[in-house]
Amino acid sequence: MNTYEEIRPHLIYDLSNFRSDGYTQQQIAFALDDAVTSASKDDVGRTVSAIFTDELGADIGQVFEAAFISLLSGVDVPPGGGETFNGSQTLTVLTNAINTISDAQYQALAEANGGELASWVMSSMIDTSANQLIYALRDLAGPAGAVYRFYNSESGSHFYTTSVEERDDIVANLPHMTLEGPKFITEGLGTALHRFYNTVADAHFFTTSQEEKTYVETNFSQFVYEGVATYVYTDPTDTADQGVFRLYDEDTGRHLFTASETEADNVQNVLGWTLESADAFYVEMI
C-alpha cells in the first residue's frame, strides 16, 4: 500500500493543476467572506469540519477545520462581497491541510475505503468536499430571503434587514452594531412590512398594518418612515411557518421581533417587556 508521503505531491498537483479547480477556489473565497461576515469564525470552522468529515472522516475533517481557522485567525470580520479572500488563499489553505494529514490518518481512511486508496481517489474526495463547501458556506451566510439581525450596543435595540448590501455596509462602518446572524427567512411575497426609525429611542419599528403605519406617521413625529423592508405573510402558508413575536419595552420605547418562543418568553419574564403579538407576521425558520 502506498504511504501518504508518496501520494501527497500528487494531491497537491491535482489541486492546483486544473482550470475548474481555480473557479472552485474562487467561489469558496467569496462564500467564505460572506459566511464569516454573517456568522462567525467558529461557525465557519464547524462547517468546514462537517463537510470534509463526510468524505474523509472526522480526523481529517478536523485537519481542514484547523487549516481554515488558522487562515481566519488573523482576519478581522470582513465586509462581505468577496473583498477579503481570494482563490490563491483558498488554494493555500487546502494545500496546508493536505500537508498536515498524517500517514496514520491516511492509512485509516484507506482501510475505511477497502484497504487501498489511490491518489486520484483521494483527490476526488477532496474536490467533492471543496465543491460542497461552497454551498454549505452560502447556507451559513444566509439563504435567499434571510433576515439579518443586529444588536446596537449603544442603544440596546435590534435592527433587521434582508439586504446583503446594507448588512455589509453596517458591518464595515458601524462597530457598535453586532451582527447576530440570519434569524429567519421571508419569501419577499405577500404584505408589505413597513420600516420606521425612532429617532428618540435609536431603534427601528416594523409593521404590516397600513392603519398602524398611518397612525404612527400622523401621531409620532420621532418616527421616520424608511419604506418597505420586505414582503411577508400575515397568515401561515404551510405548517412549517413560524409566527414572529413582537415585544415592547415601555421604559425605552424599543421593540423586539423574534421567531424564537424561548427568547420571547425570556424577554417577557426576565426583562419585563410586553408581548404585543405572537404572530406579527409569519416567516420560515432557518
Secondary structure, 3 states (H helix, E strand, C coil): CCCHHHHHHHHHHHHHHCHHHHHHHHHHHHHHHHHHHHCCHHHHHHHHHHHHHHHHCHHHHHHHHHHHHHHHHCCCCCCCCCCCCCHHHHHHHHHHHHHHCCHHHHHHHHHHCCCCCCHHHHHHHHHHHHHHHHHHHHHHHCCCCEEEEEEECCCCCEEEECCHHHHHHHHHHCCCEEEEEEEEECCCCCEEEEEEEECCCCEEEEECCHHHHHHHHHHCCCEEEEEEEEEEECCCCCCCEEECEEEEECCCCEEEEECCHHHHHHHHHCCCCEEEECCCCEEEEC
